[in-house]
Amino acid sequence: MKMPITKMSSKGQVVIPQEVREELGLGEGELFVVIGSKDALILKQVKKPSTQEIMDELKIIAREGKKNLEKKGIKEKDIQGIVERARRGG
């Protein structure tokens, strides 16, 4: 297996070889975390969550919040008053 080789420019830029980009489905603007240790350099792709993933996570957070409120005896109708008191500083 031929290992692609690249080099760093004077500005610290490194080109990811085309065959690697194609294999991984990488496009312009991709984000990476860069990890360096001794003689190794790792680029870990940072993936943005989809809208559906965000919505699913928010639903989980909302359910957990509702459970916590129920444990404290706070009802949904009480929240407006709690928010208003907090805004007034009391």
PyMOL Python script that loads the backbone (N, CA, C, O; Angstrom):
from pymol import cmd

cmd.read_pdbstr("""\
ATOM      1  N   MET A   1       0.844  -1.192   0.000  1.00  0.00           N
ATOM      2  CA  MET A   1       0.000   0.000   0.000  1.00  0.00           C
ATOM      3  C   MET A   1       0.882   1.245   0.000  1.00  0.00           C
ATOM      4  O   MET A   1       1.736   1.406   0.872  1.00  0.00           O
ATOM      5  N   LYS A   2       0.678   2.104  -0.956  1.00  0.00           N
ATOM      6  CA  LYS A   2       1.440   3.342  -1.063  1.00  0.00           C
ATOM      7  C   LYS A   2       0.881   4.364  -0.071  1.00  0.00           C
ATOM      8  O   LYS A   2      -0.321   4.626  -0.041  1.00  0.00           O
ATOM      9  N   MET A   3       1.775   4.933   0.737  1.00  0.00           N
ATOM     10  CA  MET A   3       1.355   5.937   1.709  1.00  0.00           C
ATOM     11  C   MET A   3       1.575   7.316   1.097  1.00  0.00           C
ATOM     12  O   MET A   3       2.692   7.632   0.689  1.00  0.00           O
ATOM     13  N   PRO A   4       0.531   8.143   1.025  1.00  0.00           N
ATOM     14  CA  PRO A   4       0.702   9.480   0.450  1.00  0.00           C
ATOM     15  C   PRO A   4       1.608  10.334   1.340  1.00  0.00           C
ATOM     16  O   PRO A   4       1.573  10.219   2.565  1.00  0.00           O
ATOM     17  N   ILE A   5       2.408  11.178   0.722  1.00  0.00           N
ATOM     18  CA  ILE A   5       3.320  12.064   1.449  1.00  0.00           C
ATOM     19  C   ILE A   5       2.950  13.499   1.118  1.00  0.00           C
ATOM     20  O   ILE A   5       2.577  13.814  -0.012  1.00  0.00           O
ATOM     21  N   THR A   6       3.058  14.362   2.114  1.00  0.00           N
ATOM     22  CA  THR A   6       2.787  15.778   1.927  1.00  0.00           C
ATOM     23  C   THR A   6       3.855  16.556   2.674  1.00  0.00           C
ATOM     24  O   THR A   6       4.600  15.970   3.460  1.00  0.00           O
ATOM     25  N   LYS A   7       3.949  17.857   2.449  1.00  0.00           N
ATOM     26  CA  LYS A   7       4.910  18.653   3.207  1.00  0.00           C
ATOM     27  C   LYS A   7       4.256  19.947   3.652  1.00  0.00           C
ATOM     28  O   LYS A   7       3.250  20.389   3.096  1.00  0.00           O
ATOM     29  N   MET A   8       4.853  20.537   4.667  1.00  0.00           N
ATOM     30  CA  MET A   8       4.324  21.759   5.246  1.00  0.00           C
ATOM     31  C   MET A   8       4.915  22.966   4.521  1.00  0.00           C
ATOM     32  O   MET A   8       6.102  22.989   4.195  1.00  0.00           O
ATOM     33  N   SER A   9       4.062  23.975   4.273  1.00  0.00           N
ATOM     34  CA  SER A   9       4.519  25.206   3.625  1.00  0.00           C
ATOM     35  C   SER A   9       5.184  26.115   4.657  1.00  0.00           C
ATOM     36  O   SER A   9       5.186  25.818   5.852  1.00  0.00           O
ATOM     37  N   SER A  10       5.739  27.210   4.187  1.00  0.00           N
ATOM     38  CA  SER A  10       6.372  28.174   5.094  1.00  0.00           C
ATOM     39  C   SER A  10       5.351  28.813   6.034  1.00  0.00           C
ATOM     40  O   SER A  10       5.725  29.367   7.067  1.00  0.00           O
ATOM     41  N   LYS A  11       4.066  28.740   5.685  1.00  0.00           N
ATOM     42  CA  LYS A  11       2.999  29.287   6.525  1.00  0.00           C
ATOM     43  C   LYS A  11       2.413  28.231   7.461  1.00  0.00           C
ATOM     44  O   LYS A  11       1.445  28.506   8.170  1.00  0.00           O
ATOM     45  N   GLY A  12       2.986  27.027   7.471  1.00  0.00           N
ATOM     46  CA  GLY A  12       2.485  25.964   8.338  1.00  0.00           C
ATOM     47  C   GLY A  12       1.314  25.196   7.754  1.00  0.00           C
ATOM     48  O   GLY A  12       0.671  24.421   8.461  1.00  0.00           O
ATOM     49  N   GLN A  13       1.028  25.397   6.482  1.00  0.00           N
ATOM     50  CA  GLN A  13      -0.096  24.726   5.845  1.00  0.00           C
ATOM     51  C   GLN A  13       0.327  23.361   5.313  1.00  0.00           C
ATOM     52  O   GLN A  13       1.420  23.198   4.771  1.00  0.00           O
ATOM     53  N   VAL A  14      -0.565  22.385   5.480  1.00  0.00           N
ATOM     54  CA  VAL A  14      -0.324  21.030   4.999  1.00  0.00           C
ATOM     55  C   VAL A  14      -1.491  20.641   4.098  1.00  0.00           C
ATOM     56  O   VAL A  14      -2.651  20.835   4.462  1.00  0.00           O
ATOM     57  N   VAL A  15      -1.186  20.097   2.933  1.00  0.00           N
ATOM     58  CA  VAL A  15      -2.215  19.649   2.008  1.00  0.00           C
ATOM     59  C   VAL A  15      -2.544  18.191   2.318  1.00  0.00           C
ATOM     60  O   VAL A  15      -1.650  17.350   2.415  1.00  0.00           O
ATOM     61  N   ILE A  16      -3.831  17.904   2.473  1.00  0.00           N
ATOM     62  CA  ILE A  16      -4.268  16.513   2.627  1.00  0.00           C
ATOM     63  C   ILE A  16      -4.409  15.962   1.216  1.00  0.00           C
ATOM     64  O   ILE A  16      -5.181  16.494   0.419  1.00  0.00           O
ATOM     65  N   PRO A  17      -3.674  14.904   0.899  1.00  0.00           N
ATOM     66  CA  PRO A  17      -3.699  14.377  -0.464  1.00  0.00           C
ATOM     67  C   PRO A  17      -5.121  14.061  -0.945  1.00  0.00           C
ATOM     68  O   PRO A  17      -5.977  13.637  -0.168  1.00  0.00           O
ATOM     69  N   GLN A  18      -5.348  14.279  -2.237  1.00  0.00           N
ATOM     70  CA  GLN A  18      -6.664  14.112  -2.841  1.00  0.00           C
ATOM     71  C   GLN A  18      -7.251  12.728  -2.573  1.00  0.00           C
ATOM     72  O   GLN A  18      -8.434  12.613  -2.253  1.00  0.00           O
ATOM     73  N   GLU A  19      -6.446  11.687  -2.700  1.00  0.00           N
ATOM     74  CA  GLU A  19      -6.984  10.335  -2.509  1.00  0.00           C
ATOM     75  C   GLU A  19      -7.498  10.135  -1.080  1.00  0.00           C
ATOM     76  O   GLU A  19      -8.465   9.403  -0.866  1.00  0.00           O
ATOM     77  N   VAL A  20      -6.860  10.779  -0.107  1.00  0.00           N
ATOM     78  CA  VAL A  20      -7.316  10.682   1.285  1.00  0.00           C
ATOM     79  C   VAL A  20      -8.597  11.486   1.457  1.00  0.00           C
ATOM     80  O   VAL A  20      -9.542  11.028   2.099  1.00  0.00           O
ATOM     81  N   ARG A  21      -8.627  12.696   0.877  1.00  0.00           N
ATOM     82  CA  ARG A  21      -9.849  13.522   0.967  1.00  0.00           C
ATOM     83  C   ARG A  21     -11.037  12.796   0.364  1.00  0.00           C
ATOM     84  O   ARG A  21     -12.126  12.800   0.938  1.00  0.00           O
ATOM     85  N   GLU A  22     -10.835  12.175  -0.783  1.00  0.00           N
ATOM     86  CA  GLU A  22     -11.924  11.459  -1.439  1.00  0.00           C
ATOM     87  C   GLU A  22     -12.375  10.257  -0.615  1.00  0.00           C
ATOM     88  O   GLU A  22     -13.570  10.014  -0.451  1.00  0.00           O
ATOM     89  N   GLU A  23     -11.404   9.514  -0.101  1.00  0.00           N
ATOM     90  CA  GLU A  23     -11.732   8.323   0.695  1.00  0.00           C
ATOM     91  C   GLU A  23     -12.552   8.682   1.936  1.00  0.00           C
ATOM     92  O   GLU A  23     -13.460   7.948   2.326  1.00  0.00           O
ATOM     93  N   LEU A  24     -12.218   9.827   2.553  1.00  0.00           N
ATOM     94  CA  LEU A  24     -12.906  10.245   3.780  1.00  0.00           C
ATOM     95  C   LEU A  24     -14.083  11.180   3.515  1.00  0.00           C
ATOM     96  O   LEU A  24     -14.806  11.545   4.442  1.00  0.00           O
ATOM     97  N   GLY A  25     -14.277  11.567   2.255  1.00  0.00           N
ATOM     98  CA  GLY A  25     -15.383  12.469   1.925  1.00  0.00           C
ATOM     99  C   GLY A  25     -15.180  13.868   2.479  1.00  0.00           C
ATOM    100  O   GLY A  25     -16.143  14.512   2.895  1.00  0.00           O
ATOM    101  N   LEU A  26     -13.944  14.348   2.491  1.00  0.00           N
ATOM    102  CA  LEU A  26     -13.628  15.667   3.038  1.00  0.00           C
ATOM    103  C   LEU A  26     -13.761  16.736   1.969  1.00  0.00           C
ATOM    104  O   LEU A  26     -13.382  16.536   0.815  1.00  0.00           O
ATOM    105  N   GLY A  27     -14.308  17.875   2.376  1.00  0.00           N
ATOM    106  CA  GLY A  27     -14.461  18.992   1.459  1.00  0.00           C
ATOM    107  C   GLY A  27     -13.906  20.267   2.054  1.00  0.00           C
ATOM    108  O   GLY A  27     -13.484  20.303   3.210  1.00  0.00           O
ATOM    109  N   GLU A  28     -13.911  21.306   1.250  1.00  0.00           N
ATOM    110  CA  GLU A  28     -13.416  22.612   1.683  1.00  0.00           C
ATOM    111  C   GLU A  28     -14.173  23.082   2.924  1.00  0.00           C
ATOM    112  O   GLU A  28     -15.392  22.933   3.011  1.00  0.00           O
ATOM    113  N   GLY A  29     -13.452  23.643   3.870  1.00  0.00           N
ATOM    114  CA  GLY A  29     -14.067  24.197   5.069  1.00  0.00           C
ATOM    115  C   GLY A  29     -14.229  23.211   6.210  1.00  0.00           C
ATOM    116  O   GLY A  29     -14.750  23.573   7.265  1.00  0.00           O
ATOM    117  N   GLU A  30     -13.792  21.966   6.022  1.00  0.00           N
ATOM    118  CA  GLU A  30     -13.884  20.983   7.103  1.00  0.00           C
ATOM    119  C   GLU A  30     -13.073  21.471   8.298  1.00  0.00           C
ATOM    120  O   GLU A  30     -12.051  22.137   8.133  1.00  0.00           O
ATOM    121  N   LEU A  31     -13.528  21.141   9.488  1.00  0.00           N
ATOM    122  CA  LEU A  31     -12.830  21.522  10.710  1.00  0.00           C
ATOM    123  C   LEU A  31     -12.139  20.311  11.320  1.00  0.00           C
ATOM    124  O   LEU A  31     -12.659  19.196  11.270  1.00  0.00           O
ATOM    125  N   PHE A  32     -10.947  20.543  11.905  1.00  0.00           N
ATOM    126  CA  PHE A  32     -10.180  19.472  12.522  1.00  0.00           C
ATOM    127  C   PHE A  32      -9.615  19.931  13.855  1.00  0.00           C
ATOM    128  O   PHE A  32      -9.278  21.101  14.031  1.00  0.00           O
ATOM    129  N   VAL A  33      -9.518  19.009  14.778  1.00  0.00           N
ATOM    130  CA  VAL A  33      -8.739  19.204  15.993  1.00  0.00           C
ATOM    131  C   VAL A  33      -7.355  18.677  15.652  1.00  0.00           C
ATOM    132  O   VAL A  33      -7.226  17.621  15.032  1.00  0.00           O
ATOM    133  N   VAL A  34      -6.312  19.408  16.056  1.00  0.00           N
ATOM    134  CA  VAL A  34      -4.947  18.995  15.763  1.00  0.00           C
ATOM    135  C   VAL A  34      -4.288  18.547  17.054  1.00  0.00           C
ATOM    136  O   VAL A  34      -4.243  19.290  18.034  1.00  0.00           O
ATOM    137  N   ILE A  35      -3.770  17.308  17.045  1.00  0.00           N
ATOM    138  CA  ILE A  35      -3.122  16.743  18.224  1.00  0.00           C
ATOM    139  C   ILE A  35      -1.703  16.357  17.825  1.00  0.00           C
ATOM    140  O   ILE A  35      -1.503  15.623  16.858  1.00  0.00           O
ATOM    141  N   GLY A  36      -0.719  16.854  18.572  1.00  0.00           N
ATOM    142  CA  GLY A  36       0.667  16.519  18.289  1.00  0.00           C
ATOM    143  C   GLY A  36       1.305  15.863  19.502  1.00  0.00           C
ATOM    144  O   GLY A  36       1.088  16.291  20.636  1.00  0.00           O
ATOM    145  N   SER A  37       2.090  14.828  19.261  1.00  0.00           N
ATOM    146  CA  SER A  37       2.792  14.135  20.332  1.00  0.00           C
ATOM    147  C   SER A  37       4.050  13.508  19.750  1.00  0.00           C
ATOM    148  O   SER A  37       3.986  12.683  18.839  1.00  0.00           O
ATOM    149  N   LYS A  38       5.191  13.909  20.289  1.00  0.00           N
ATOM    150  CA  LYS A  38       6.497  13.418  19.811  1.00  0.00           C
ATOM    151  C   LYS A  38       6.584  13.570  18.300  1.00  0.00           C
ATOM    152  O   LYS A  38       6.609  14.696  17.803  1.00  0.00           O
ATOM    153  N   ASP A  39       6.633  12.464  17.552  1.00  0.00           N
ATOM    154  CA  ASP A  39       6.788  12.565  16.105  1.00  0.00           C
ATOM    155  C   ASP A  39       5.484  12.283  15.356  1.00  0.00           C
ATOM    156  O   ASP A  39       5.505  12.009  14.156  1.00  0.00           O
ATOM    157  N   ALA A  40       4.350  12.349  16.059  1.00  0.00           N
ATOM    158  CA  ALA A  40       3.060  12.061  15.428  1.00  0.00           C
ATOM    159  C   ALA A  40       2.172  13.305  15.421  1.00  0.00           C
ATOM    160  O   ALA A  40       2.192  14.106  16.355  1.00  0.00           O
ATOM    161  N   LEU A  41       1.410  13.446  14.370  1.00  0.00           N
ATOM    162  CA  LEU A  41       0.444  14.533  14.236  1.00  0.00           C
ATOM    163  C   LEU A  41      -0.874  13.908  13.824  1.00  0.00           C
ATOM    164  O   LEU A  41      -0.936  13.175  12.838  1.00  0.00           O
ATOM    165  N   ILE A  42      -1.934  14.196  14.578  1.00  0.00           N
ATOM    166  CA  ILE A  42      -3.243  13.613  14.290  1.00  0.00           C
ATOM    167  C   ILE A  42      -4.213  14.738  13.986  1.00  0.00           C
ATOM    168  O   ILE A  42      -4.297  15.719  14.725  1.00  0.00           O
ATOM    169  N   LEU A  43      -4.945  14.590  12.889  1.00  0.00           N
ATOM    170  CA  LEU A  43      -6.040  15.497  12.557  1.00  0.00           C
ATOM    171  C   LEU A  43      -7.325  14.727  12.791  1.00  0.00           C
ATOM    172  O   LEU A  43      -7.566  13.707  12.145  1.00  0.00           O
ATOM    173  N   LYS A  44      -8.151  15.207  13.710  1.00  0.00           N
ATOM    174  CA  LYS A  44      -9.431  14.561  14.014  1.00  0.00           C
ATOM    175  C   LYS A  44     -10.536  15.468  13.511  1.00  0.00           C
ATOM    176  O   LYS A  44     -10.660  16.609  13.956  1.00  0.00           O
ATOM    177  N   GLN A  45     -11.335  14.969  12.590  1.00  0.00           N
ATOM    178  CA  GLN A  45     -12.412  15.771  12.017  1.00  0.00           C
ATOM    179  C   GLN A  45     -13.433  16.132  13.092  1.00  0.00           C
ATOM    180  O   GLN A  45     -13.843  15.293  13.895  1.00  0.00           O
ATOM    181  N   VAL A  46     -13.828  17.387  13.086  1.00  0.00           N
ATOM    182  CA  VAL A  46     -14.877  17.868  13.989  1.00  0.00           C
ATOM    183  C   VAL A  46     -16.154  17.925  13.166  1.00  0.00           C
ATOM    184  O   VAL A  46     -16.261  18.704  12.219  1.00  0.00           O
ATOM    185  N   LYS A  47     -17.107  17.105  13.532  1.00  0.00           N
ATOM    186  CA  LYS A  47     -18.361  17.056  12.766  1.00  0.00           C
ATOM    187  C   LYS A  47     -19.411  17.927  13.442  1.00  0.00           C
ATOM    188  O   LYS A  47     -19.592  17.879  14.658  1.00  0.00           O
ATOM    189  N   LYS A  48     -20.090  18.713  12.639  1.00  0.00           N
ATOM    190  CA  LYS A  48     -21.188  19.529  13.143  1.00  0.00           C
ATOM    191  C   LYS A  48     -22.422  18.634  13.265  1.00  0.00           C
ATOM    192  O   LYS A  48     -22.715  17.848  12.364  1.00  0.00           O
ATOM    193  N   PRO A  49     -23.138  18.756  14.372  1.00  0.00           N
ATOM    194  CA  PRO A  49     -24.343  17.934  14.507  1.00  0.00           C
ATOM    195  C   PRO A  49     -25.423  18.405  13.527  1.00  0.00           C
ATOM    196  O   PRO A  49     -25.496  19.581  13.173  1.00  0.00           O
ATOM    197  N   SER A  50     -26.245  17.465  13.106  1.00  0.00           N
ATOM    198  CA  SER A  50     -27.363  17.805  12.225  1.00  0.00           C
ATOM    199  C   SER A  50     -28.453  18.490  13.052  1.00  0.00           C
ATOM    200  O   SER A  50     -28.447  18.427  14.281  1.00  0.00           O
ATOM    201  N   THR A  51     -29.372  19.133  12.368  1.00  0.00           N
ATOM    202  CA  THR A  51     -30.499  19.767  13.051  1.00  0.00           C
ATOM    203  C   THR A  51     -31.282  18.733  13.850  1.00  0.00           C
ATOM    204  O   THR A  51     -31.725  19.011  14.964  1.00  0.00           O
ATOM    205  N   GLN A  52     -31.452  17.551  13.288  1.00  0.00           N
ATOM    206  CA  GLN A  52     -32.191  16.491  13.987  1.00  0.00           C
ATOM    207  C   GLN A  52     -31.463  16.059  15.250  1.00  0.00           C
ATOM    208  O   GLN A  52     -32.097  15.836  16.281  1.00  0.00           O
ATOM    209  N   GLU A  53     -30.140  15.937  15.186  1.00  0.00           N
ATOM    210  CA  GLU A  53     -29.369  15.561  16.381  1.00  0.00           C
ATOM    211  C   GLU A  53     -29.511  16.616  17.473  1.00  0.00           C
ATOM    212  O   GLU A  53     -29.638  16.280  18.650  1.00  0.00           O
ATOM    213  N   ILE A  54     -29.489  17.881  17.090  1.00  0.00           N
ATOM    214  CA  ILE A  54     -29.660  18.962  18.066  1.00  0.00           C
ATOM    215  C   ILE A  54     -31.051  18.903  18.678  1.00  0.00           C
ATOM    216  O   ILE A  54     -31.199  19.026  19.894  1.00  0.00           O
ATOM    217  N   MET A  55     -32.076  18.715  17.846  1.00  0.00           N
ATOM    218  CA  MET A  55     -33.450  18.647  18.346  1.00  0.00           C
ATOM    219  C   MET A  55     -33.631  17.459  19.293  1.00  0.00           C
ATOM    220  O   MET A  55     -34.294  17.586  20.322  1.00  0.00           O
ATOM    221  N   ASP A  56     -33.051  16.314  18.956  1.00  0.00           N
ATOM    222  CA  ASP A  56     -33.139  15.135  19.822  1.00  0.00           C
ATOM    223  C   ASP A  56     -32.488  15.409  21.172  1.00  0.00           C
ATOM    224  O   ASP A  56     -33.029  15.036  22.213  1.00  0.00           O
ATOM    225  N   GLU A  57     -31.332  16.060  21.156  1.00  0.00           N
ATOM    226  CA  GLU A  57     -30.623  16.384  22.400  1.00  0.00           C
ATOM    227  C   GLU A  57     -31.433  17.374  23.243  1.00  0.00           C
ATOM    228  O   GLU A  57     -31.503  17.237  24.464  1.00  0.00           O
ATOM    229  N   LEU A  58     -32.042  18.366  22.594  1.00  0.00           N
ATOM    230  CA  LEU A  58     -32.865  19.337  23.323  1.00  0.00           C
ATOM    231  C   LEU A  58     -34.080  18.664  23.962  1.00  0.00           C
ATOM    232  O   LEU A  58     -34.481  19.035  25.066  1.00  0.00           O
ATOM    233  N   LYS A  59     -34.666  17.684  23.284  1.00  0.00           N
ATOM    234  CA  LYS A  59     -35.800  16.949  23.863  1.00  0.00           C
ATOM    235  C   LYS A  59     -35.377  16.197  25.114  1.00  0.00           C
ATOM    236  O   LYS A  59     -36.110  16.161  26.102  1.00  0.00           O
ATOM    237  N   ILE A  60     -34.196  15.596  25.070  1.00  0.00           N
ATOM    238  CA  ILE A  60     -33.680  14.887  26.244  1.00  0.00           C
ATOM    239  C   ILE A  60     -33.463  15.856  27.394  1.00  0.00           C
ATOM    240  O   ILE A  60     -33.840  15.571  28.531  1.00  0.00           O
ATOM    241  N   ILE A  61     -32.855  17.003  27.103  1.00  0.00           N
ATOM    242  CA  ILE A  61     -32.608  18.023  28.131  1.00  0.00           C
ATOM    243  C   ILE A  61     -33.929  18.498  28.726  1.00  0.00           C
ATOM    244  O   ILE A  61     -34.036  18.659  29.941  1.00  0.00           O
ATOM    245  N   ALA A  62     -34.938  18.724  27.880  1.00  0.00           N
ATOM    246  CA  ALA A  62     -36.247  19.184  28.355  1.00  0.00           C
ATOM    247  C   ALA A  62     -36.892  18.141  29.270  1.00  0.00           C
ATOM    248  O   ALA A  62     -37.452  18.491  30.309  1.00  0.00           O
ATOM    249  N   ARG A  63     -36.815  16.856  28.887  1.00  0.00           N
ATOM    250  CA  ARG A  63     -37.383  15.794  29.729  1.00  0.00           C
ATOM    251  C   ARG A  63     -36.693  15.735  31.085  1.00  0.00           C
ATOM    252  O   ARG A  63     -37.352  15.595  32.115  1.00  0.00           O
ATOM    253  N   GLU A  64     -35.350  15.845  31.085  1.00  0.00           N
ATOM    254  CA  GLU A  64     -34.606  15.817  32.343  1.00  0.00           C
ATOM    255  C   GLU A  64     -34.966  17.019  33.205  1.00  0.00           C
ATOM    256  O   GLU A  64     -35.122  16.900  34.420  1.00  0.00           O
ATOM    257  N   GLY A  65     -35.095  18.179  32.565  1.00  0.00           N
ATOM    258  CA  GLY A  65     -35.482  19.384  33.308  1.00  0.00           C
ATOM    259  C   GLY A  65     -36.860  19.240  33.924  1.00  0.00           C
ATOM    260  O   GLY A  65     -37.074  19.630  35.072  1.00  0.00           O
ATOM    261  N   LYS A  66     -37.784  18.689  33.178  1.00  0.00           N
ATOM    262  CA  LYS A  66     -39.152  18.492  33.684  1.00  0.00           C
ATOM    263  C   LYS A  66     -39.148  17.542  34.879  1.00  0.00           C
ATOM    264  O   LYS A  66     -39.846  17.781  35.864  1.00  0.00           O
ATOM    265  N   LYS A  67     -38.360  16.459  34.795  1.00  0.00           N
ATOM    266  CA  LYS A  67     -38.258  15.513  35.916  1.00  0.00           C
ATOM    267  C   LYS A  67     -37.698  16.205  37.159  1.00  0.00           C
ATOM    268  O   LYS A  67     -38.185  15.990  38.269  1.00  0.00           O
ATOM    269  N   ASN A  68     -36.666  17.041  36.963  1.00  0.00           N
ATOM    270  CA  ASN A  68     -36.075  17.757  38.096  1.00  0.00           C
ATOM    271  C   ASN A  68     -37.071  18.719  38.736  1.00  0.00           C
ATOM    272  O   ASN A  68     -37.124  18.837  39.960  1.00  0.00           O
ATOM    273  N   LEU A  69     -37.861  19.407  37.909  1.00  0.00           N
ATOM    274  CA  LEU A  69     -38.877  20.315  38.436  1.00  0.00           C
ATOM    275  C   LEU A  69     -39.938  19.543  39.219  1.00  0.00           C
ATOM    276  O   LEU A  69     -40.368  19.983  40.285  1.00  0.00           O
ATOM    277  N   GLU A  70     -40.358  18.398  38.693  1.00  0.00           N
ATOM    278  CA  GLU A  70     -41.366  17.582  39.373  1.00  0.00           C
ATOM    279  C   GLU A  70     -40.858  17.106  40.731  1.00  0.00           C
ATOM    280  O   GLU A  70     -41.609  17.076  41.706  1.00  0.00           O
ATOM    281  N   LYS A  71     -39.572  16.732  40.790  1.00  0.00           N
ATOM    282  CA  LYS A  71     -38.971  16.298  42.059  1.00  0.00           C
ATOM    283  C   LYS A  71     -39.001  17.423  43.089  1.00  0.00           C
ATOM    284  O   LYS A  71     -39.143  17.167  44.284  1.00  0.00           O
ATOM    285  N   LYS A  72     -38.868  18.670  42.629  1.00  0.00           N
ATOM    286  CA  LYS A  72     -38.868  19.831  43.531  1.00  0.00           C
ATOM    287  C   LYS A  72     -40.264  20.374  43.774  1.00  0.00           C
ATOM    288  O   LYS A  72     -40.440  21.343  44.512  1.00  0.00           O
ATOM    289  N   GLY A  73     -41.251  19.755  43.158  1.00  0.00           N
ATOM    290  CA  GLY A  73     -42.635  20.180  43.353  1.00  0.00           C
ATOM    291  C   GLY A  73     -43.004  21.435  42.587  1.00  0.00           C
ATOM    292  O   GLY A  73     -43.978  22.104  42.931  1.00  0.00           O
ATOM    293  N   ILE A  74     -42.245  21.764  41.561  1.00  0.00           N
ATOM    294  CA  ILE A  74     -42.528  22.958  40.762  1.00  0.00           C
ATOM    295  C   ILE A  74     -43.345  22.534  39.547  1.00  0.00           C
ATOM    296  O   ILE A  74     -42.984  21.604  38.826  1.00  0.00           O
ATOM    297  N   LYS A  75     -44.455  23.238  39.338  1.00  0.00           N
ATOM    298  CA  LYS A  75     -45.328  22.941  38.206  1.00  0.00           C
ATOM    299  C   LYS A  75     -45.076  23.946  37.085  1.00  0.00           C
ATOM    300  O   LYS A  75     -44.537  25.029  37.316  1.00  0.00           O
ATOM    301  N   GLU A  76     -45.470  23.574  35.875  1.00  0.00           N
ATOM    302  CA  GLU A  76     -45.237  24.434  34.714  1.00  0.00           C
ATOM    303  C   GLU A  76     -45.846  25.820  34.910  1.00  0.00           C
ATOM    304  O   GLU A  76     -45.266  26.822  34.491  1.00  0.00           O
ATOM    305  N   LYS A  77     -47.007  25.876  35.541  1.00  0.00           N
ATOM    306  CA  LYS A  77     -47.672  27.168  35.739  1.00  0.00           C
ATOM    307  C   LYS A  77     -46.908  28.075  36.709  1.00  0.00           C
ATOM    308  O   LYS A  77     -47.136  29.285  36.729  1.00  0.00           O
ATOM    309  N   ASP A  78     -46.001  27.502  37.516  1.00  0.00           N
ATOM    310  CA  ASP A  78     -45.215  28.291  38.482  1.00  0.00           C
ATOM    311  C   ASP A  78     -44.021  28.986  37.833  1.00  0.00           C
ATOM    312  O   ASP A  78     -43.479  29.932  38.404  1.00  0.00           O
ATOM    313  N   ILE A  79     -43.611  28.545  36.673  1.00  0.00           N
ATOM    314  CA  ILE A  79     -42.357  29.001  36.077  1.00  0.00           C
ATOM    315  C   ILE A  79     -42.370  30.486  35.746  1.00  0.00           C
ATOM    316  O   ILE A  79     -41.384  31.175  36.003  1.00  0.00           O
ATOM    317  N   GLN A  80     -43.455  30.994  35.186  1.00  0.00           N
ATOM    318  CA  GLN A  80     -43.530  32.415  34.832  1.00  0.00           C
ATOM    319  C   GLN A  80     -43.268  33.289  36.048  1.00  0.00           C
ATOM    320  O   GLN A  80     -42.497  34.245  35.964  1.00  0.00           O
ATOM    321  N   GLY A  81     -43.886  32.982  37.162  1.00  0.00           N
ATOM    322  CA  GLY A  81     -43.674  33.757  38.381  1.00  0.00           C
ATOM    323  C   GLY A  81     -42.238  33.666  38.882  1.00  0.00           C
ATOM    324  O   GLY A  81     -41.677  34.661  39.343  1.00  0.00           O
ATOM    325  N   ILE A  82     -41.642  32.485  38.797  1.00  0.00           N
ATOM    326  CA  ILE A  82     -40.251  32.292  39.226  1.00  0.00           C
ATOM    327  C   ILE A  82     -39.313  33.141  38.365  1.00  0.00           C
ATOM    328  O   ILE A  82     -38.388  33.771  38.878  1.00  0.00           O
ATOM    329  N   VAL A  83     -39.558  33.152  37.056  1.00  0.00           N
ATOM    330  CA  VAL A  83     -38.725  33.935  36.141  1.00  0.00           C
ATOM    331  C   VAL A  83     -38.872  35.427  36.442  1.00  0.00           C
ATOM    332  O   VAL A  83     -37.877  36.150  36.486  1.00  0.00           O
ATOM    333  N   GLU A  84     -40.097  35.888  36.648  1.00  0.00           N
ATOM    334  CA  GLU A  84     -40.323  37.302  36.935  1.00  0.00           C
ATOM    335  C   GLU A  84     -39.633  37.727  38.224  1.00  0.00           C
ATOM    336  O   GLU A  84     -39.017  38.791  38.275  1.00  0.00           O
ATOM    337  N   ARG A  85     -39.730  36.905  39.265  1.00  0.00           N
ATOM    338  CA  ARG A  85     -39.049  37.214  40.552  1.00  0.00           C
ATOM    339  C   ARG A  85     -37.529  37.251  40.367  1.00  0.00           C
ATOM    340  O   ARG A  85     -36.856  38.111  40.935  1.00  0.00           O
ATOM    341  N   ALA A  86     -36.988  36.325  39.576  1.00  0.00           N
ATOM    342  CA  ALA A  86     -35.545  36.277  39.350  1.00  0.00           C
ATOM    343  C   ALA A  86     -35.077  37.539  38.595  1.00  0.00           C
ATOM    344  O   ALA A  86     -34.004  38.072  38.877  1.00  0.00           O
ATOM    345  N   ARG A  87     -35.874  37.997  37.656  1.00  0.00           N
ATOM    346  CA  ARG A  87     -35.516  39.188  36.896  1.00  0.00           C
ATOM    347  C   ARG A  87     -35.537  40.444  37.761  1.00  0.00           C
ATOM    348  O   ARG A  87     -34.784  41.388  37.525  1.00  0.00           O
ATOM    349  N   ARG A  88     -36.415  40.441  38.767  1.00  0.00           N
ATOM    350  CA  ARG A  88     -36.492  41.590  39.682  1.00  0.00           C
ATOM    351  C   ARG A  88     -35.384  41.519  40.745  1.00  0.00           C
ATOM    352  O   ARG A  88     -35.188  42.458  41.517  1.00  0.00           O
ATOM    353  N   GLY A  89     -34.664  40.382  40.767  1.00  0.00           N
ATOM    354  CA  GLY A  89     -33.575  40.226  41.728  1.00  0.00           C
ATOM    355  C   GLY A  89     -34.015  39.681  43.057  1.00  0.00           C
ATOM    356  O   GLY A  89     -33.316  39.848  44.056  1.00  0.00           O
ATOM    357  N   GLY A  90     -35.135  39.046  43.090  1.00  0.00           N
ATOM    358  CA  GLY A  90     -35.598  38.558  44.378  1.00  0.00           C
ATOM    359  C   GLY A  90     -36.141  37.217  44.262  1.00  0.00           C
ATOM    360  O   GLY A  90     -36.583  36.642  45.257  1.00  0.00           O
TER     361      GLY A  90
END
""", "prot")
cmd.dss("prot")
cmd.show_as("cartoon", "prot")
cmd.util.cbc("prot")
cmd.orient("prot")
